[in-house]
Amino acid sequence: MNHYEVLGVESGASTEAIKRRYQQLLLQIHPDKKQTSEESAPGATSDRFVAVTEAWKVLKDEQSRRLHDAQLAQRNTHNFCAQVDAEELRRANRWSVACRCGAEYQVDPEGEGQVEYECDDCSLRIQVQHPKP
């Protein structure tokens, strides 16, 4: 879980800015402050409250925040497995690329610029460099 996204703050935000945002969210979602509407799912407010509280607990502490940042960075680099040149695919007349999990990425032959494709079976991604128009 990306705690920055839960709170709606940038990863470079100061601890004070994160605290202000946390307090704003608490006023909006605290179970004692918010009356549940018919439209919201049962428990949705309390689930959101728990996620926001957990995000604040991690991001307010410098050491746990550094660990969280490292985990996010590692997740982003491990999910990216290859760069592919669309010209090579065009020459081979093949618009799919094998994924490490055994599935195949389906590449759009009409793509422009650098496009990321995610595997349908796992979380790995590839980048395909298409020629500029």
C-alpha positions as CSV (number, residue, x, y, z in Angstrom):
1,M,0.0,0.0,0.0
2,N,1.3,3.4,-0.9
3,H,0.7,5.6,2.2
4,Y,1.3,8.8,0.3
5,E,-1.6,7.9,-2.0
6,V,-3.9,7.1,1.0
7,L,-3.3,10.5,2.4
8,G,-3.2,12.3,-0.9
9,V,0.2,13.9,-0.5
10,E,3.4,13.9,-2.5
11,S,6.2,11.7,-1.4
12,G,8.4,14.7,-0.9
13,A,5.9,16.4,1.5
14,S,7.2,17.6,4.9
15,T,6.1,15.8,8.0
16,E,4.1,18.9,9.0
17,A,2.2,18.9,5.6
18,I,1.5,15.2,6.0
19,K,0.2,15.9,9.5
20,R,-2.1,18.7,8.3
21,R,-3.5,16.5,5.6
22,Y,-4.0,13.6,8.1
23,Q,-5.9,15.9,10.4
24,Q,-8.1,17.2,7.5
25,L,-9.0,13.7,6.5
26,L,-9.8,12.7,10.1
27,L,-12.3,15.5,10.3
28,Q,-13.9,14.1,7.1
29,I,-13.9,10.4,7.8
30,H,-13.8,9.8,11.6
31,P,-16.6,7.4,12.4
32,D,-17.8,9.6,15.2
33,K,-17.9,12.7,13.0
34,K,-19.3,11.3,9.8
35,Q,-22.8,10.0,9.5
36,T,-22.9,7.1,7.0
37,S,-25.1,7.7,4.0
38,E,-27.2,5.1,2.2
39,E,-24.7,5.3,-0.7
40,S,-21.6,4.3,1.2
41,A,-20.9,0.6,1.7
42,P,-21.1,-0.7,5.3
43,G,-17.7,-0.4,6.9
44,A,-16.3,1.8,4.2
45,T,-15.8,4.7,6.5
46,S,-14.1,2.6,9.2
47,D,-11.9,0.9,6.5
48,R,-10.8,4.3,5.2
49,F,-10.2,5.6,8.8
50,V,-8.0,2.6,9.5
51,A,-6.0,3.1,6.3
52,V,-5.5,6.8,6.9
53,T,-4.4,6.2,10.5
54,E,-2.0,3.5,9.5
55,A,-0.5,5.8,6.8
56,W,0.0,8.5,9.4
57,K,1.7,6.1,11.8
58,V,4.2,5.1,9.1
59,L,4.9,8.5,7.6
60,K,5.2,10.5,10.8
61,D,8.2,8.5,11.9
62,E,11.4,9.2,10.0
63,Q,12.7,5.7,10.1
64,S,9.5,3.9,9.1
65,R,9.0,6.5,6.4
66,R,12.5,5.8,4.9
67,L,11.6,2.0,5.0
68,H,8.3,2.7,3.3
69,D,10.1,4.8,0.6
70,A,12.6,2.0,0.0
71,Q,9.8,-0.6,-0.3
72,L,8.0,1.6,-2.9
73,A,11.2,2.1,-4.9
74,Q,12.0,-1.6,-4.8
75,R,8.4,-2.5,-5.9
76,N,8.7,-0.1,-8.8
77,T,12.0,-1.4,-10.1
78,H,11.1,-5.1,-9.6
79,N,7.9,-4.8,-11.6
80,F,9.7,-3.5,-14.7
81,C,11.3,-6.3,-16.6
82,A,12.3,-5.2,-20.1
83,Q,12.6,-2.5,-22.7
84,V,11.5,-3.4,-26.2
85,D,12.0,-1.6,-29.5
86,A,8.8,-1.6,-31.5
87,E,10.9,-1.7,-34.7
88,E,12.2,-5.1,-33.8
89,L,8.6,-6.3,-33.3
90,R,7.6,-4.8,-36.6
91,R,10.5,-6.5,-38.5
92,A,9.5,-9.9,-36.9
93,N,5.8,-9.1,-37.7
94,R,5.0,-10.1,-34.1
95,W,3.1,-7.9,-31.7
96,S,3.3,-9.9,-28.6
97,V,6.2,-10.3,-26.1
98,A,6.7,-13.2,-23.7
99,C,6.5,-12.4,-20.0
100,R,8.6,-14.2,-17.4
101,C,5.4,-15.6,-15.9
102,G,4.6,-17.4,-19.2
103,A,1.8,-15.1,-20.4
104,E,2.3,-12.6,-23.2
105,Y,2.1,-8.8,-23.5
106,Q,0.0,-7.7,-26.4
107,V,1.7,-4.6,-27.9
108,D,-0.3,-2.1,-29.9
109,P,1.4,-1.7,-33.3
110,E,-0.1,1.9,-33.5
111,G,1.5,3.1,-30.3
112,E,3.5,6.3,-30.2
113,G,6.6,7.2,-28.2
114,Q,7.4,5.2,-25.0
115,V,4.5,3.0,-23.8
116,E,4.3,0.8,-20.8
117,Y,2.4,-2.5,-21.0
118,E,1.4,-4.5,-18.0
119,C,1.0,-8.3,-18.0
120,D,-2.5,-9.5,-17.5
121,D,-1.4,-12.5,-15.4
122,C,1.1,-10.8,-13.1
123,S,2.3,-7.3,-12.1
124,L,5.4,-7.2,-14.4
125,R,5.6,-4.5,-17.0
126,I,7.6,-3.8,-20.1
127,Q,8.4,-0.5,-21.9
128,V,8.0,-0.4,-25.7
129,Q,9.7,2.4,-27.6
130,H,7.6,3.2,-30.6
131,P,8.9,5.4,-33.4
132,K,7.9,9.1,-33.2
133,P,5.2,10.0,-35.8
